[in-house]
Amino acid sequence: MITLKNVQFEYQPGKPLLKNINVTIHEGECVLITGPSGSGKTTLGRILNGLIPSFYEGNLQGDIIIDSVHTKDAPIWELSKKIGSVFQDPKSQFFTSIVQDELAFELENHGIERAVIQQRLQDVLQQMKLEALRHEPVMGLSSGQKQKVAIAASQLIDPSLFVMDEPSANLDLQATNILKEELVSLRKKNKTIVIVEHRLYYLMDLVDRIIYMENGEIKKIYTPKELLALSCEEIQALGLRSPFIEKGRMNDRTSPSKLEKMQIEGLHVKHKRTKDWVLQDLNITLHANEVTALIGKNGAGKTTFARTLTGLKKESTGNIHIDNMQLKANKRMQKIWFVMQDTVYQLFTDSVWNEVLLNNPNREEMAKNVLKDLHLWHLKENHPATLSGGEKQRLVLAIGLMNDASVFILDEPTSGLDGMNLQRVIEVIHQLAKRSCHVLVITHDYELVAGACQRIIKLRDGKITTDVQANTFSYRELVDFMYELE
């Protein structure tokens, strides 16, 4: 059983992130923690798994008791026997370089016998459908594959409590269904599960209670029946995503321009290590004022495609034209702006203002207008590291506009975002398209595709299997098409 009494926490003095948290979670219960971005959900998860105060420093007050253990006084190695964790950023919890080594790492640390380790490894590889990745480098995996490895690793020590932070954020629906099956299996074993999530639809028939947080406080605790009884307007007012996978609305935009922005002809890419084909004979024309969704299962080649277009991955053959000019990799970098999943790798200075002027010191008026258009002007003096994930993302977009990019590629831009910030991302994408740019969105998020995209390209095993206008689908048909449920 988990008991939190009068828990408060602040990273910096005078800036409390959690206030007066009082809750009890019973053994074998599955609890969802949700709420708007910045409401304290991840911080609460870190308190539950012991990372606060063992790893993240700050002022923690109150009592946190797990199975009669006061966790503030318990060493982290002791808690690790009881608690399995899945982080929002899976690569931040990896310690080794190869998938099977990562899965075995914690078992080896706890002195488990080799034969037991081998059996547990084989079982979890089969359950999570990771056998083909067993000998792959962890950092060479797609974001969704990394997340599956993290979920698998959390189970191997057989803990009594699981704390998962956005476990479905980078997963396609097939992988999300596997995750759900694993959660059902854990429930049957009477494990206690705490899930921090924005995506609600796959959990409504699984969880016992839903803790809704706002501004660092528990505002209300719902049963699934109570949450599902709320209207769409009430769900939106709470800043949540829809708990219904079948309910939504398609945007009515069609591809408005026949002006060719980029032509890709005969693009081939091989895996650097195995020499297997990652992308095969891709031929695509992208137009100005158009938003295209690039979809496909985890590991289909979507991010490799994006990195090849931008010139970050140079081991490729084929021709790429932008504005009717064939460009080599180094020249494409000047025309294409890639917004990575982890934008921290694209930010270098000490303020938002200095960031947008870094390569364009004489374009202050343009910088001002761009920041205003992207709702960042009020943050111009802030350090980029202090921005939220969505704000960092918009800042990287602003830098691309300052550099006169004409093609924008966004890699999973709504991963881990609540309903309100999802809508903000859709608005920003529409603004980019209006500037005669092409916007290519790599995503598993059907809500994003329905709200922002005119065109959908599906990759499977490095090949284009479908290229279709989004408005040919109803909302439910779109979901089925994206996730191959038909």
C-alpha positions as CSV (number, residue, x, y, z in Angstrom):
1,M,0.0,0.0,0.0
2,I,1.1,3.6,-0.8
3,T,0.3,6.4,1.6
4,L,1.2,10.1,1.0
5,K,0.4,12.5,3.8
6,N,0.7,16.2,3.5
7,V,3.4,15.9,0.8
8,Q,4.9,19.1,-0.5
9,F,7.9,19.6,-2.8
10,E,9.9,22.4,-4.4
11,Y,13.0,22.3,-6.5
12,Q,13.8,25.9,-5.8
13,P,12.9,27.8,-2.5
14,G,9.6,29.6,-2.7
15,K,8.4,27.8,-5.9
16,P,6.3,24.8,-4.7
17,L,5.5,22.3,-7.4
18,L,3.5,20.0,-5.2
19,K,1.1,21.2,-2.5
20,N,-0.6,19.3,0.2
21,I,-0.8,15.9,-1.5
22,N,-2.8,13.3,0.4
23,V,-3.7,10.0,-1.2
24,T,-3.7,6.3,-0.5
25,I,-3.2,3.7,-3.2
26,H,-4.0,0.1,-2.3
27,E,-2.1,-3.0,-3.1
28,G,-3.1,-4.3,-6.5
29,E,-4.8,-1.1,-7.6
30,C,-4.2,0.6,-11.0
31,V,-4.3,4.4,-10.8
32,L,-4.0,6.9,-13.5
33,I,-2.5,10.4,-12.8
34,T,-3.5,13.0,-15.4
35,G,-3.9,16.7,-15.8
36,P,-2.5,19.6,-17.8
37,S,1.2,19.9,-18.6
38,G,3.1,21.4,-15.7
39,S,0.6,20.3,-13.1
40,G,3.1,18.2,-11.1
41,K,2.4,14.7,-12.4
42,T,6.0,13.8,-13.3
43,T,7.2,15.2,-10.0
44,L,4.7,13.1,-8.1
45,G,5.9,10.1,-10.0
46,R,9.5,10.8,-9.0
47,I,8.5,10.9,-5.4
48,L,6.7,7.6,-5.7
49,N,9.7,5.8,-7.2
50,G,12.2,7.4,-4.9
51,L,14.1,9.6,-7.4
52,I,13.0,12.5,-5.2
53,P,15.0,13.0,-3.0
54,S,17.6,10.4,-3.9
55,F,18.4,11.8,-7.3
56,Y,16.5,15.1,-7.8
57,E,17.3,17.6,-5.0
58,G,14.8,19.9,-3.4
59,N,12.7,20.5,-0.3
60,L,10.5,17.5,0.3
61,Q,8.0,17.6,3.2
62,G,5.4,15.1,4.4
63,D,5.3,11.3,4.7
64,I,5.7,8.9,1.8
65,I,5.1,5.3,2.9
66,I,5.3,2.3,0.6
67,D,4.8,-1.2,2.1
68,S,5.5,0.2,5.6
69,V,8.8,1.8,4.4
70,H,9.3,5.5,4.8
71,T,10.9,6.1,1.4
72,K,12.7,9.4,2.4
73,D,14.9,7.3,4.7
74,A,15.3,4.3,2.4
75,P,18.4,3.9,0.2
76,I,17.5,3.9,-3.6
77,W,19.0,0.4,-4.1
78,E,16.4,-1.0,-1.6
79,L,13.5,0.8,-3.3
80,S,14.7,-0.5,-6.7
81,K,13.7,-4.1,-5.5
82,K,10.2,-2.9,-4.9
83,I,9.6,-0.4,-7.7
84,G,9.9,-0.7,-11.5
85,S,10.1,2.6,-13.3
86,V,9.5,3.8,-16.9
87,F,10.6,7.3,-17.6
88,Q,9.1,9.7,-20.1
89,D,12.5,9.9,-21.8
90,P,13.5,6.2,-22.0
91,K,17.1,6.9,-23.0
92,S,17.7,8.7,-19.7
93,Q,17.3,5.3,-17.9
94,F,19.7,3.2,-20.0
95,F,23.1,2.1,-18.7
96,T,24.4,-0.2,-21.4
97,S,24.8,-0.1,-25.2
98,I,23.1,-3.3,-26.3
99,V,19.4,-4.3,-25.8
100,Q,19.9,-7.6,-24.1
101,D,22.6,-6.1,-21.9
102,E,20.3,-3.4,-20.8
103,L,17.6,-5.8,-20.0
104,A,20.0,-8.0,-17.9
105,F,21.7,-5.0,-16.2
106,E,19.4,-4.7,-13.1
107,L,19.2,-8.5,-12.7
108,E,23.0,-8.7,-12.6
109,N,23.2,-5.9,-10.1
110,H,20.9,-7.8,-7.8
111,G,23.0,-11.0,-8.1
112,I,20.4,-13.1,-9.9
113,E,21.6,-16.4,-11.2
114,R,22.6,-16.6,-14.9
115,A,20.1,-19.3,-15.8
116,V,17.3,-17.2,-14.2
117,I,18.4,-14.1,-16.1
118,Q,18.4,-16.0,-19.4
119,Q,14.9,-17.3,-18.9
120,R,13.5,-13.9,-17.8
121,L,15.2,-12.3,-20.8
122,Q,13.7,-14.7,-23.2
123,D,10.2,-14.3,-21.7
124,V,10.2,-10.5,-21.8
125,L,11.7,-10.4,-25.3
126,Q,8.8,-12.6,-26.5
127,Q,6.1,-10.7,-24.6
128,M,7.2,-7.3,-25.8
129,K,8.0,-8.6,-29.3
130,L,11.6,-7.5,-29.1
131,E,13.4,-10.7,-30.2
132,A,14.6,-9.1,-33.5
133,L,16.2,-6.2,-31.5
134,R,18.0,-8.4,-28.9
135,H,21.5,-7.6,-30.2
136,E,20.9,-4.1,-31.5
137,P,22.6,-0.9,-30.1
138,V,20.1,0.8,-27.8
139,M,20.8,4.3,-29.0
140,G,20.3,3.2,-32.6
141,L,16.6,2.2,-31.9
142,S,13.7,4.4,-32.8
143,S,12.0,6.3,-30.0
144,G,9.2,3.8,-29.8
145,Q,11.5,0.9,-29.7
146,K,13.5,2.5,-26.9
147,Q,10.3,2.9,-24.9
148,K,9.4,-0.7,-25.4
149,V,12.9,-1.7,-24.1
150,A,12.3,0.5,-21.0
151,I,8.9,-1.1,-20.3
152,A,10.5,-4.5,-20.7
153,A,13.4,-3.7,-18.3
154,S,11.0,-2.4,-15.6
155,Q,9.4,-5.9,-15.3
156,L,12.5,-8.1,-15.0
157,I,13.2,-7.7,-11.3
158,D,9.5,-8.5,-10.6
159,P,8.7,-5.5,-8.4
160,S,5.5,-5.1,-6.5
161,L,5.0,-1.5,-7.7
162,F,5.2,0.0,-11.2
163,V,5.5,3.8,-11.8
164,M,5.2,4.7,-15.5
165,D,5.6,8.2,-16.8
166,E,3.9,8.6,-20.3
167,P,4.6,5.0,-21.3
168,S,2.7,5.2,-24.5
169,A,4.1,8.6,-25.6
170,N,6.2,7.2,-28.5
171,L,4.3,4.0,-29.2
172,D,2.2,3.1,-32.3
173,L,-1.1,1.6,-31.5
174,Q,0.1,-2.0,-31.9
175,A,2.8,-1.3,-29.4
176,T,0.3,0.5,-27.2
177,N,-1.9,-2.6,-27.3
178,I,1.1,-4.7,-26.2
179,L,1.6,-2.3,-23.4
180,K,-2.0,-2.7,-22.4
181,E,-1.8,-6.5,-22.4
182,E,1.3,-6.2,-20.2
183,L,-0.6,-4.0,-17.8
184,V,-3.5,-6.4,-17.7
185,S,-1.1,-9.2,-17.0
186,L,0.5,-7.2,-14.1
187,R,-3.0,-6.6,-12.7
188,K,-3.7,-10.3,-12.6
189,K,-0.5,-10.8,-10.6
190,N,-1.8,-8.2,-8.1
191,K,0.8,-5.6,-8.9
192,T,0.2,-2.0,-7.9
193,I,0.5,0.3,-11.0
194,V,0.7,4.1,-11.1
195,I,0.6,5.5,-14.6
196,V,1.2,9.2,-15.5
197,E,-0.5,9.8,-18.9
198,H,-2.1,12.2,-21.3
199,R,-3.4,9.5,-23.6
200,L,-6.4,8.2,-21.8
201,Y,-8.3,6.0,-24.3
202,Y,-6.4,2.8,-23.8
203,L,-6.7,3.0,-20.0
204,M,-10.4,3.6,-19.4
205,D,-11.3,-0.1,-18.9
206,L,-8.1,-0.8,-17.0
207,V,-7.7,1.7,-14.2
208,D,-9.6,1.8,-10.9
209,R,-9.2,5.6,-10.3
210,I,-8.1,8.7,-12.1
211,I,-6.3,11.4,-10.1
212,Y,-6.7,14.8,-11.8
213,M,-4.0,17.3,-10.9
214,E,-3.8,21.0,-11.5
215,N,-1.2,23.5,-10.3
216,G,0.6,21.0,-8.1
217,E,-2.6,19.9,-6.3
218,I,-5.0,16.9,-6.5
219,K,-8.2,18.7,-7.6
220,K,-10.4,15.6,-8.0
221,I,-10.3,11.8,-8.1
222,Y,-12.6,10.2,-10.7
223,T,-13.8,6.7,-11.4
224,P,-13.5,5.8,-15.1
225,K,-17.3,5.9,-15.3
226,E,-17.4,9.5,-13.9
227,L,-14.7,10.7,-16.3
228,L,-16.4,9.1,-19.3
229,A,-19.7,10.8,-18.4
230,L,-18.1,14.2,-18.9
231,S,-19.0,16.1,-22.1
232,C,-16.4,16.9,-24.7
233,E,-16.5,20.5,-23.6
234,E,-15.8,19.5,-20.0
235,I,-12.9,17.3,-21.0
236,Q,-11.4,20.1,-23.0
237,A,-11.9,22.6,-20.1
238,L,-9.8,20.2,-17.9
239,G,-7.0,20.4,-20.5
240,L,-7.3,16.6,-21.2
241,R,-7.3,14.6,-24.4
242,S,-10.4,12.7,-25.3
243,P,-10.8,9.3,-23.6
244,F,-12.7,8.0,-26.6
245,I,-10.6,6.7,-29.6
246,E,-13.6,6.7,-31.9
247,K,-14.8,10.3,-31.3
248,G,-13.2,13.3,-33.1
249,R,-13.5,15.6,-36.1
250,M,-11.4,15.7,-39.3
251,N,-10.2,19.0,-40.5
252,D,-11.6,19.9,-43.9
253,R,-8.4,21.2,-45.5
254,T,-7.3,19.9,-48.8
255,S,-3.8,20.3,-50.3
256,P,-4.1,23.9,-51.6
257,S,-1.1,24.2,-53.9
258,K,0.4,22.4,-56.8
259,L,3.6,24.3,-56.4
260,E,6.3,21.7,-56.0
261,K,8.5,22.4,-52.9
262,M,10.5,19.2,-52.7
263,Q,11.0,16.2,-55.0
264,I,12.5,12.9,-53.7
265,E,13.6,10.5,-56.4
266,G,14.8,6.9,-55.9
267,L,15.9,7.4,-52.3
268,H,17.7,4.4,-50.8
269,V,19.3,4.1,-47.4
270,K,21.1,1.2,-45.8
271,H,21.6,0.4,-42.2
272,K,25.2,1.4,-41.3
273,R,26.0,-1.7,-39.4
274,T,23.9,-4.5,-40.9
275,K,23.8,-3.1,-44.5
276,D,20.1,-4.0,-44.6
277,W,17.8,-1.6,-46.5
278,V,16.2,0.9,-44.1
279,L,14.6,2.9,-47.0
280,Q,13.9,1.5,-50.4
281,D,13.2,3.4,-53.6
282,L,11.2,6.3,-52.2
283,N,9.6,8.7,-54.7
284,I,7.7,11.6,-53.3
285,T,6.7,15.2,-54.3
286,L,5.9,17.6,-51.5
287,H,4.0,20.9,-52.2
288,A,4.0,24.3,-50.7
289,N,1.3,25.2,-48.2
290,E,0.8,21.5,-47.5
291,V,1.0,19.5,-44.2
292,T,1.8,15.9,-44.7
293,A,1.7,13.2,-42.0
294,L,4.4,10.5,-42.2
295,I,3.1,7.5,-40.3
296,G,4.1,3.8,-39.7
297,K,4.9,1.4,-37.0
298,N,7.9,1.9,-34.7
299,G,11.0,1.1,-36.7
300,A,9.4,1.7,-40.1
301,G,12.1,4.2,-41.1
302,K,10.3,7.5,-40.4
303,T,13.0,9.3,-38.5
304,T,15.7,7.9,-40.8
305,F,13.8,9.4,-43.7
306,A,13.7,12.8,-42.0
307,R,17.4,12.7,-41.1
308,T,18.3,11.8,-44.7
309,L,16.2,14.6,-46.1
310,T,17.8,17.2,-43.8
311,G,21.3,16.0,-44.6
312,L,22.0,14.6,-41.1
313,K,22.3,11.1,-42.5
314,K,24.6,11.0,-45.5
315,E,24.7,7.3,-46.3
316,S,22.1,7.4,-49.1
317,T,21.5,7.3,-52.8
318,G,19.0,9.1,-54.9
319,N,18.1,12.7,-55.8
320,I,16.5,15.4,-53.7
321,H,15.4,18.7,-55.2
322,I,14.1,21.7,-53.3
323,D,12.6,24.6,-55.2
324,N,13.6,22.8,-58.4
325,M,17.3,22.7,-57.4
326,Q,19.1,19.4,-56.7
327,L,20.9,19.9,-53.4
328,K,23.6,17.9,-51.6
329,A,23.3,17.1,-47.9
330,N,25.2,20.2,-46.7
331,K,23.0,22.5,-48.8
332,R,19.7,20.9,-47.7
333,M,20.5,21.8,-44.1
334,Q,20.0,25.4,-45.1
335,K,16.6,24.8,-46.6
336,I,15.1,22.2,-44.3
337,W,14.5,22.7,-40.6
338,F,14.2,19.6,-38.5
339,V,12.5,19.9,-35.1
340,M,13.8,16.9,-33.2
341,Q,11.9,15.1,-30.5
342,D,14.5,16.2,-28.0
343,T,14.9,19.9,-28.8
344,V,17.6,20.4,-26.1
345,Y,20.2,19.4,-28.8
346,Q,19.1,22.4,-30.9
347,L,19.4,25.2,-28.3
348,F,22.7,26.8,-27.4
349,T,22.4,30.3,-25.9
350,D,21.3,31.9,-22.6
351,S,18.0,33.5,-23.7
352,V,15.2,33.1,-26.2
353,W,16.1,36.4,-27.9
354,N,19.7,35.5,-28.3
355,E,18.7,32.1,-29.7
356,V,16.7,33.5,-32.6
357,L,19.4,36.1,-33.4
358,L,22.3,33.6,-33.2
359,N,22.7,33.3,-36.9
360,N,20.9,36.5,-37.8
361,P,22.1,39.3,-35.6
362,N,20.9,42.0,-37.9
363,R,17.2,40.8,-38.2
364,E,15.8,42.1,-34.9
365,E,12.5,43.3,-36.4
366,M,11.9,39.9,-38.0
367,A,12.9,38.1,-34.8
368,K,10.3,40.2,-32.9
369,N,7.5,39.4,-35.3
370,V,8.4,35.7,-35.4
371,L,8.4,35.4,-31.6
372,K,5.0,37.2,-31.4
373,D,3.5,34.9,-34.1
374,L,4.6,31.9,-32.1
375,H,3.5,33.3,-28.7
376,L,7.1,33.5,-27.4
377,W,7.6,37.3,-27.1
378,H,6.8,37.4,-23.4
379,L,9.5,34.8,-22.8
380,K,12.3,36.6,-24.8
381,E,14.5,37.1,-21.8
382,N,14.1,33.5,-20.4
383,H,16.8,30.9,-20.6
384,P,15.7,28.1,-23.1
385,A,16.3,25.5,-20.4
386,T,13.5,27.0,-18.3
387,L,10.9,26.6,-21.1
388,S,8.3,23.9,-21.2
389,G,8.6,21.2,-23.9
390,G,6.0,22.9,-26.1
391,E,7.7,26.3,-25.7
392,K,11.1,24.8,-26.6
393,Q,9.5,23.3,-29.6
394,R,8.1,26.6,-30.8
395,L,11.5,28.3,-30.2
396,V,13.2,25.8,-32.5
397,L,10.5,26.5,-35.1
398,A,11.2,30.2,-34.7
399,I,14.9,29.7,-35.4
400,G,14.0,27.8,-38.5
401,L,11.8,30.7,-39.7
402,M,14.7,33.1,-39.0
403,N,16.9,31.0,-41.1
404,D,14.4,31.1,-44.1
405,A,13.7,27.4,-44.0
406,S,11.1,26.4,-46.6
407,V,10.5,22.8,-45.4
408,F,9.8,22.0,-41.8
409,I,10.0,18.4,-40.4
410,L,8.6,17.8,-37.0
411,D,9.4,14.5,-35.2
412,E,6.6,13.5,-32.8
413,P,5.7,17.1,-31.9
414,T,2.8,16.1,-29.7
415,S,4.5,13.3,-27.7
416,G,3.6,13.8,-24.1
417,L,1.4,16.8,-24.6
418,D,-2.0,17.4,-23.0
419,G,-5.1,18.3,-25.0
420,M,-4.6,22.1,-24.8
421,N,-1.0,22.0,-26.0
422,L,-2.0,19.5,-28.8
423,Q,-4.3,22.2,-30.1
424,R,-1.5,24.8,-29.9
425,V,0.8,22.6,-31.9
426,I,-1.9,22.3,-34.6
427,E,-2.2,26.1,-34.7
428,V,1.5,26.5,-35.1
429,I,1.6,23.9,-37.9
430,H,-1.1,25.8,-39.8
431,Q,0.8,29.0,-39.4
432,L,3.9,27.4,-40.9
433,A,1.9,26.1,-43.9
434,K,0.5,29.6,-44.6
435,R,4.0,30.8,-45.1
436,S,4.3,28.8,-48.4
437,C,6.3,26.1,-46.5
438,H,5.8,22.4,-46.6
439,V,5.4,20.8,-43.2
440,L,6.2,17.1,-42.8
441,V,5.0,15.7,-39.4
442,I,6.3,12.3,-38.2
443,T,3.6,11.0,-35.8
444,H,1.6,8.2,-34.2
445,D,-1.0,10.7,-33.0
446,Y,-4.3,10.3,-34.8
447,E,-5.6,13.5,-33.1
448,L,-2.8,15.5,-34.6
449,V,-3.3,14.0,-38.1
450,A,-7.0,14.7,-38.0
451,G,-6.5,18.3,-36.9
452,A,-3.6,19.4,-38.9
453,C,-2.8,17.3,-42.0
454,Q,-4.1,17.2,-45.6
455,R,-2.0,14.3,-46.8
456,I,-0.9,11.0,-45.2
457,I,2.1,8.9,-46.3
458,K,2.5,5.5,-44.7
459,L,5.8,3.7,-44.5
460,R,6.2,0.0,-43.9
461,D,9.6,-1.7,-43.8
462,G,11.2,1.3,-45.4
463,K,8.7,1.5,-48.4
464,I,5.8,3.8,-49.1
465,T,2.7,1.7,-49.0
466,T,0.1,4.4,-49.2
467,D,-0.1,8.1,-50.2
468,V,-3.5,9.6,-49.7
469,Q,-5.5,12.7,-48.9
470,A,-6.6,12.8,-45.3
471,N,-10.1,14.0,-46.0
472,T,-11.0,10.8,-47.8
473,F,-11.4,9.3,-44.3
474,S,-13.9,9.7,-41.6
475,Y,-12.3,10.1,-38.1
476,R,-12.9,6.4,-37.3
477,E,-11.6,5.3,-40.7
478,L,-8.5,7.4,-40.1
479,V,-7.7,5.7,-36.8
480,D,-8.2,2.3,-38.4
481,F,-6.0,3.3,-41.4
482,M,-3.2,4.7,-39.3
483,Y,-2.9,1.7,-37.1
484,E,-3.8,-1.0,-39.7
485,L,-6.8,-2.2,-37.7
486,E,-8.9,-2.8,-40.8
